[in-house]
Amino acid sequence: MYALIAIFDRDSRKQIKELWDYLNREGISDYAFQVENREPHLTIADFEFIDSTNLQSIENFVRNVPTPTLTIAGISSFLETNIITLSIDKKQALVTWHDNFYNILSEIVDRESFYSPKNWLPHITIANRVSCDKLGIAFELSHRIWSKKEVEISALQVIKINKFDVEVIAQFDCNLS
């Protein structure tokens, strides 16, 4: 399995990793440490294979299309899950940007995926597998530690997701203003 993910600016990554560390130390969630090399990210697409033509299309897109700023709408959870996320406001610029990726990767993406334009709920995972009795404290700690309203995308990565680690296949740096 492969994925196209957005990597954030240094300050945002640092703050998310501090939150991950804190939730892990408190015995609430070890999400960040379940696989090696996990980075705070926004998943844009997932696919079963990728080739050099697809990678070139991604590189051209990143070089020519402005990267939107992400606005954090709140700390949330998906229904019937024990996952805590930073939910991202689905502004039109972000939706258009995401849709364009699906268009350039149309031959390799699954139109029924959670990350397809019709299903995508942009978010940054903070914790998963949080026990019901710890959800309240996890939300409280997340609110206490997280303070940023906007997150910049600094790079896009194509990653290969293995059972115990994440391997970066390609990275495309974005122009930060």
C-alpha positions as CSV (number, residue, x, y, z in Angstrom):
1,M,0.0,0.0,0.0
2,Y,1.2,3.5,-0.9
3,A,0.0,6.9,0.1
4,L,0.4,10.5,-0.9
5,I,0.7,12.6,2.3
6,A,1.3,16.3,3.1
7,I,4.1,17.0,5.7
8,F,3.8,20.2,7.8
9,D,6.0,23.1,8.7
10,R,8.6,22.5,11.4
11,D,6.6,24.3,14.2
12,S,3.5,22.3,13.5
13,R,5.3,19.0,13.3
14,K,7.1,19.8,16.6
15,Q,3.8,20.6,18.4
16,I,2.1,17.5,17.1
17,K,5.0,15.3,18.1
18,E,5.0,16.9,21.6
19,L,1.3,16.0,21.9
20,W,2.0,12.4,20.6
21,D,4.8,12.1,23.2
22,Y,2.6,13.3,26.0
23,L,-0.3,11.0,25.2
24,N,2.1,8.1,25.0
25,R,3.7,8.9,28.3
26,E,0.3,9.2,29.9
27,G,-0.6,5.7,28.6
28,I,-3.5,7.1,26.5
29,S,-2.3,6.3,22.9
30,D,0.9,5.0,21.3
31,Y,-0.4,5.9,17.8
32,A,2.8,7.7,16.8
33,F,5.0,4.8,17.7
34,Q,3.0,1.9,16.2
35,V,5.2,2.1,13.1
36,E,8.7,3.5,12.7
37,N,9.2,6.8,10.9
38,R,5.7,8.1,11.3
39,E,5.4,11.8,10.7
40,P,2.5,14.1,11.4
41,H,0.7,14.3,8.1
42,L,-2.5,14.8,6.1
43,T,-3.3,11.8,3.9
44,I,-4.3,13.0,0.4
45,A,-4.6,9.7,-1.5
46,D,-3.9,6.0,-1.2
47,F,-3.1,3.5,-3.9
48,E,-1.7,0.0,-4.5
49,F,1.1,1.0,-6.9
50,I,2.9,4.0,-8.3
51,D,5.3,4.5,-11.2
52,S,7.7,7.1,-12.4
53,T,5.1,8.8,-14.6
54,N,2.9,9.3,-11.6
55,L,5.8,10.6,-9.5
56,Q,6.6,13.1,-12.3
57,S,2.9,14.2,-12.4
58,I,3.0,14.9,-8.7
59,E,6.3,16.8,-9.0
60,N,4.9,19.0,-11.8
61,F,1.8,19.7,-9.8
62,V,3.7,20.7,-6.7
63,R,6.0,22.9,-8.7
64,N,3.1,24.7,-10.5
65,V,0.1,24.8,-8.1
66,P,0.1,26.8,-4.9
67,T,-0.2,24.8,-1.7
68,P,-3.1,25.8,0.5
69,T,-2.7,26.7,4.1
70,L,-4.6,24.3,6.4
71,T,-7.0,25.8,9.0
72,I,-7.6,23.7,12.0
73,A,-11.3,23.7,12.8
74,G,-11.1,21.8,16.1
75,I,-10.2,18.6,17.9
76,S,-12.6,15.9,17.1
77,S,-13.3,12.2,16.8
78,F,-14.9,10.0,14.1
79,L,-18.2,8.4,15.1
80,E,-17.9,4.9,16.5
81,T,-14.1,5.1,16.7
82,N,-11.6,5.8,19.4
83,I,-9.5,8.1,17.2
84,I,-8.8,11.7,18.1
85,T,-8.0,14.1,15.3
86,L,-7.3,17.7,14.5
87,S,-10.1,18.4,12.0
88,I,-9.2,20.6,9.0
89,D,-11.6,23.1,7.6
90,K,-12.6,22.0,4.1
91,K,-12.1,25.4,2.4
92,Q,-12.7,25.6,-1.3
93,A,-8.9,26.0,-2.1
94,L,-8.1,22.8,-0.2
95,V,-11.0,20.9,-1.9
96,T,-9.9,22.0,-5.3
97,W,-6.3,21.2,-4.6
98,H,-7.2,17.7,-3.4
99,D,-9.6,17.1,-6.4
100,N,-6.8,18.0,-8.8
101,F,-4.5,15.4,-7.2
102,Y,-7.2,12.8,-7.8
103,N,-7.5,13.9,-11.4
104,I,-3.8,13.6,-12.1
105,L,-3.6,10.2,-10.3
106,S,-6.9,8.9,-11.7
107,E,-5.5,5.7,-13.1
108,I,-4.1,4.5,-9.7
109,V,-6.5,5.8,-7.0
110,D,-9.6,4.0,-5.8
111,R,-12.6,6.3,-6.2
112,E,-14.2,4.5,-3.2
113,S,-11.3,5.1,-0.9
114,F,-11.8,7.1,2.4
115,Y,-9.5,9.6,0.7
116,S,-11.5,10.0,-2.5
117,P,-13.0,13.5,-3.1
118,K,-16.5,12.3,-2.2
119,N,-15.4,10.6,1.1
120,W,-12.4,12.7,2.2
121,L,-12.6,14.2,5.7
122,P,-9.3,16.1,6.0
123,H,-7.7,15.5,9.4
124,I,-4.5,14.9,11.3
125,T,-4.6,11.9,13.6
126,I,-3.5,12.6,17.1
127,A,-4.4,9.3,18.8
128,N,-6.0,6.0,18.0
129,R,-7.3,3.0,20.0
130,V,-8.0,5.3,23.0
131,S,-10.0,3.4,25.6
132,C,-13.4,4.8,26.3
133,D,-12.5,5.7,29.9
134,K,-9.5,7.8,28.6
135,L,-11.3,9.7,25.8
136,G,-12.2,12.7,28.0
137,I,-8.7,13.2,29.3
138,A,-7.2,12.7,25.8
139,F,-9.5,15.5,24.5
140,E,-8.6,17.7,27.5
141,L,-4.8,17.2,27.1
142,S,-5.1,17.8,23.3
143,H,-6.9,21.1,23.9
144,R,-4.4,22.1,26.4
145,I,-1.3,21.3,24.3
146,W,-2.5,22.2,20.7
147,S,-2.7,26.0,20.0
148,K,-2.1,26.5,16.3
149,K,-4.9,27.7,14.1
150,E,-3.1,27.3,10.8
151,V,-0.7,24.7,9.5
152,E,1.5,25.1,6.4
153,I,2.3,22.2,4.1
154,S,6.1,22.1,3.6
155,A,6.3,18.9,1.5
156,L,4.4,16.1,-0.1
157,Q,5.7,12.6,0.3
158,V,4.8,9.3,-1.5
159,I,5.2,6.7,1.2
160,K,5.1,2.9,1.2
161,I,3.3,1.6,4.2
162,N,4.8,-1.6,5.5
163,K,3.7,-3.6,8.5
164,F,6.1,-2.1,11.0
165,D,7.4,1.0,9.2
166,V,6.8,3.7,6.7
167,E,9.3,4.1,3.8
168,V,9.5,7.4,1.9
169,I,9.6,6.7,-1.8
170,A,9.7,10.4,-3.0
171,Q,9.5,13.8,-1.4
172,F,8.5,17.1,-3.1
173,D,9.2,20.3,-1.3
174,C,6.6,23.0,-1.4
175,N,7.3,26.7,-1.6
176,L,6.6,28.2,1.8
177,S,5.9,32.0,1.8
